[in-house]
Amino acid sequence: STPRARAPPMLHKSLLIAALCLVLAVVASAQELPTLNIDPNGVSTSGISSGGFMAVQVHFAHSKVFKGTGVIAGGPYYCAQGNISTAFVSCMYNTMPISVDTLINYAKGKASSGDIDDLSNISGSKVWLYSGSKDTVVKPNVMHSLQTMYQNLQADVVTNFTTPSEHCHPTDNFGNSCSALASPYISNCNLDASGQLLAKIYGQLNPPV
């Protein structure tokens, strides 16, 4: 058999030196994060669409850390159950109903094993939920299931499921028409969703600037 060609020792040495220089350059360029004036007891999660699902995942996983969450067009914890088909048929188009009890039991099991924080932390959490009544991407029933999940865990929940918007982040003065399904998915629905979300979690806000 033909012997394999070997790289010259000098090449190995040069590559090693180059890699070491790269690591040292990255370390040298790293800057220490500044100290910020953040109340560790006042941290929350929020998101829209896939970000809304992620906000719920993070809230459940680290409920000891986060005081609440705001979700726009998202859905329940562990909704897809690791299955892409379930993600579409249950967690988006909702042609197959979501079993909230199944998802809560799963969460309880993960909490018992220590994989996520104890679900008792969710009791009293400030939760604001929004689903446009004309949303064709994440159907409103998905968010109704999330509402049921949070209420079963004794969270303090406020919802807005009556605004006739498509899949979007609603504002009171900017964006597409409220019924549009179009990038950047920010729509003028005469509703300050961000303000209502933050007010639910943090109370009275300073006037917007």
C-alpha positions in Angstrom: 0.0 0.0 0.0 1.1 3.6 -0.6 2.4 5.3 2.6 0.4 8.3 3.6 2.1 11.7 3.2 2.9 13.4 6.4 3.0 17.1 7.0 6.5 18.4 7.8 7.2 18.9 11.6 7.8 22.6 10.9 4.2 22.9 9.5 2.7 21.4 12.7 4.7 23.8 14.8 3.6 26.8 12.7 0.0 25.8 12.9 0.2 25.4 16.7 1.8 28.8 17.1 -0.8 30.4 14.9 -3.6 28.8 16.9 -2.0 30.0 20.2 -1.6 33.5 18.8 -5.3 33.5 17.9 -6.4 32.4 21.4 -4.2 35.1 23.0 -5.6 37.7 20.7 -9.2 36.8 21.6 -8.3 36.8 25.3 -6.5 40.2 25.0 -9.5 41.8 23.2 -12.0 40.6 25.8 -13.2 43.4 28.0 -14.5 43.0 31.5 -18.3 43.6 31.7 -19.2 46.8 33.5 -21.1 46.8 36.8 -24.7 47.6 36.1 -27.4 49.0 38.4 -29.8 46.1 38.1 -32.1 44.8 40.7 -31.6 41.0 40.8 -35.2 40.7 42.1 -36.6 42.6 39.1 -35.6 40.6 36.1 -38.2 39.3 33.7 -38.4 37.6 30.3 -40.4 38.5 27.2 -40.7 37.7 23.6 -42.8 37.4 20.4 -43.4 34.3 18.3 -40.5 31.8 18.7 -39.1 34.4 21.2 -42.4 34.1 23.1 -42.0 30.4 23.4 -38.4 30.9 24.5 -39.5 33.4 27.1 -41.8 30.8 28.7 -39.1 28.1 28.5 -36.6 30.4 30.4 -39.2 31.5 32.9 -40.1 27.9 33.8 -36.5 26.7 33.9 -35.3 29.6 36.1 -38.5 30.7 37.8 -36.5 31.4 41.0 -34.7 34.2 39.1 -37.5 35.8 37.0 -40.3 37.7 38.5 -42.6 37.5 35.5 -42.9 37.3 31.7 -44.6 38.9 28.8 -45.5 36.7 25.8 -46.8 37.8 22.4 -48.0 35.0 20.1 -46.0 32.3 21.9 -47.1 29.2 23.7 -46.8 26.7 26.6 -43.7 25.3 28.2 -42.5 22.1 26.3 -45.3 22.6 23.8 -43.6 20.7 20.9 -42.4 17.9 23.2 -39.3 17.5 21.0 -41.4 16.7 17.9 -41.3 19.0 14.8 -44.8 17.8 13.7 -46.3 18.6 17.1 -44.7 22.1 16.8 -46.7 22.8 13.7 -50.0 21.0 14.3 -50.4 21.8 18.0 -48.2 24.8 18.8 -48.8 26.9 15.7 -51.9 25.9 13.7 -53.5 24.1 16.6 -55.3 21.5 14.5 -54.5 19.1 17.3 -55.4 20.3 20.8 -52.7 20.9 23.4 -52.9 18.8 26.6 -52.0 21.3 29.2 -52.1 18.7 32.0 -49.5 16.6 30.1 -47.2 19.6 29.8 -47.6 20.5 33.5 -46.9 17.0 34.6 -43.8 17.0 32.4 -42.7 20.2 34.0 -43.3 18.8 37.5 -41.1 15.9 36.7 -38.3 18.1 35.5 -38.6 20.2 38.6 -38.6 17.1 40.8 -35.3 15.9 39.1 -33.8 19.3 39.6 -33.5 20.0 35.9 -35.6 23.2 36.3 -36.6 25.3 39.3 -39.5 24.4 41.6 -42.8 25.3 40.0 -43.9 26.9 43.2 -41.9 29.9 42.2 -44.4 30.6 39.4 -47.1 31.2 41.9 -47.7 35.0 42.0 -45.5 35.7 39.0 -46.6 38.6 36.9 -47.6 37.4 33.4 -48.9 39.4 30.5 -50.2 37.5 27.4 -51.2 38.7 24.0 -52.6 37.0 21.0 -54.1 38.8 18.0 -57.6 37.4 17.3 -56.7 37.2 13.6 -53.3 35.6 14.1 -52.8 32.9 11.4 -49.3 31.9 12.4 -49.7 31.0 16.1 -53.4 30.5 16.5 -55.1 32.2 19.5 -56.0 28.8 21.1 -52.2 28.2 21.6 -52.1 31.2 23.8 -55.3 30.2 25.6 -53.4 27.0 26.5 -50.5 29.0 27.9 -53.0 31.1 29.9 -54.5 27.9 31.4 -51.0 26.6 32.2 -50.0 29.7 34.1 -53.3 30.0 35.9 -53.1 26.4 37.0 -49.8 27.2 38.6 -51.3 30.3 40.3 -49.5 33.0 38.3 -51.0 36.5 38.3 -52.1 36.6 34.6 -53.5 39.4 32.5 -54.4 38.8 28.8 -55.3 40.6 25.7 -56.9 38.2 23.2 -59.4 40.6 21.6 -57.4 42.9 19.4 -57.9 42.0 15.7 -54.3 41.8 14.7 -52.3 39.4 12.6 -49.0 37.8 13.9 -47.2 40.9 15.0 -45.9 43.1 17.9 -48.7 45.7 18.3 -47.9 49.4 18.8 -50.0 52.5 19.2 -48.3 54.6 16.5 -46.0 52.7 14.2 -45.8 49.9 11.7 -47.9 48.0 9.2 -51.7 47.9 9.3 -52.9 45.8 12.2 -54.3 43.1 9.9 -51.1 42.8 7.8 -48.9 39.7 8.0 -45.7 41.3 6.8 -42.1 42.1 7.8 -41.0 43.5 10.2 -44.1 42.1 12.1 -44.6 45.4 13.9 -48.1 46.8 13.4 -50.0 49.9 14.3 -53.0 48.5 16.3 -53.6 51.5 18.6 -52.2 49.4 21.4 -49.0 49.9 23.3 -48.1 46.3 23.9 -44.7 47.0 25.3 -46.1 49.5 27.7 -48.8 47.2 28.9 -46.5 44.3 29.2 -43.9 46.2 31.3 -46.6 47.9 33.4 -48.0 44.5 34.3 -44.7 43.2 35.5 -43.2 46.4 37.0 -46.1 48.7 37.9 -46.4 52.3 36.9 -43.9 53.3 34.2 -42.2 56.6 33.4 -43.7 58.3 30.3 -42.3 57.1 27.0 -39.7 59.3 25.3 
